[in-house]
Amino acid sequence: MTPRLFNILMGLWLFASAFVLPQGRGQVASTAICGALVALSAALTSYNGRSRYVTLAIGVLVVVLAFVAHPLGSATFWHNGVMGISIAVGAWADRGPLADLYERDLYGRVSA
């Protein structure tokens, strides 16, 4: 559960930082869209375990966009690079949907 909450918060911060940090128009759009998608896919991971792979892919995309869209060494480059890596690691560390955890806790088994 913790990696999901972490990624939801990271996605919300990435969305908000698009409007706080100095960036160009295209950079604002890509950062805001990626932030919203991270928050949405991390929230969906509670219901569908495969959504974590979408979150992982978006985290990698944020890193790639940091290299492509931002000048190397700028504050925005470092911010988005670290955010993308953190999102990808958080998605990789997520263990599964919340429904399986509840069933395991209640009944001691998981249906296949």
Secondary structure, 3 states (H helix, E strand, C coil): CHHHHHHHHHHHHHHHHHHHCCCCHHHHHHHHHHHHHHHHHHHHCCCCCCHHHHHHHHHHHHHHHHHHHCCCCCHHHHHHHHHHHHHHHHHHHCCCCHHHHHHHHHHCCCCC
